[in-house]
Amino acid sequence: MSNQMFGYFDGDFRRRPQQSLGGSHRETQRQQLLQKAAEERRDREELRRRTNCAIVIQSFIRGCLARKRQCSQMRKEYDDTIDRLSKSHENPSLDAIEHLIHEFIVFYCKAKDTQRLNWLSQQLVKQKDIIGPKVITDTNHWLYRIKCILEFNISELESMAGKQASIAIPMRALEVFTGADVYDKCCA
């Protein structure tokens, strides 16, 4: 009866540690699984990062190509309009000039558009008496347009510094639209 009450005693008062007969194989396998899972996570994250980078680069390139195509198309339309206006031998209307300036500001490239800038500057100088009052009355649009064209002309003059090129057209445009004469006429 005393055995049942106090449990079994074999004379050894220390408990022996539990021995796993499977060894440390399971723990090693678990560590390997954890390492493999972590490595796979890193690989997936790296793939996700690379994919996102590729998407950003591709988007940028597609945008550049689309802008280039758009500018080429606008240049072609601009040239067609200039040809049509030149054949009519009339001064372009204010609406036509406004449209041409708007397009020109969008697609202007110093290396490609020197002749277009010269033609547009000549038209602006020819019609300074009509454009001057528009700059005063519609400052939000016309002031910006004239400012851009003058900036393009200044840039053109800077690039002509060492060359044997005619500076007459850009200089005339600057002279006309930076002088007070054009604007005084409309205010008087």
C-alpha positions, 0 to 999 in steps of 0.5 A: 500500500505504501508503494501506491501512495508514494509512487515507485522508488527504485533507490535512485533519487535523481531523475535522469534526463529524457533521451531522444532516441531520434537524435538531433535530426529533427531539430536540424531538419527544422533549422534547415527548413527555416533557413530554406524558407527564409532564403525563398522569402528573400528570393521572392522579395528580390524578384518582386523588387527587380520586377518593380524596377523593370516596370518603372524603367519600362514605363519611363521608356514608354513615356519617352518614346510616346513623347517623342512620337507626339512631338514628331507628329506635332512638328509635322502638323506644324510644318503642314500648317506653315506650308499651307499658310505660306502658299496662301500668301496671307498673314496668318490669323491671330487664332492660327498664330496662337495655335502655332505658338502653343504647339511650338512651345510643347515640342520645341527642341533647340537642335531641331527647331531653329528654322521653325523658331525663325519663321514664328518670330518673323510672324510675331514681329509682322503682327506686333500691332495685333499681338501687343494688345493681346499681351496686355489684355490676356496676360495669362496666356499671351504673356507666357507665350511671348516669354517662351518665344523670347527665351527660345530666341535668347537661347538661339542667340547664345548658341550662335555666339561663335558661328557665322549665322544671322542673328537678325531675326532673334534680335528683332523679336527681342527688340520688338517685344521687350521694347515699350513701343508695342505695348504703349500703342495699345494703352494710348 
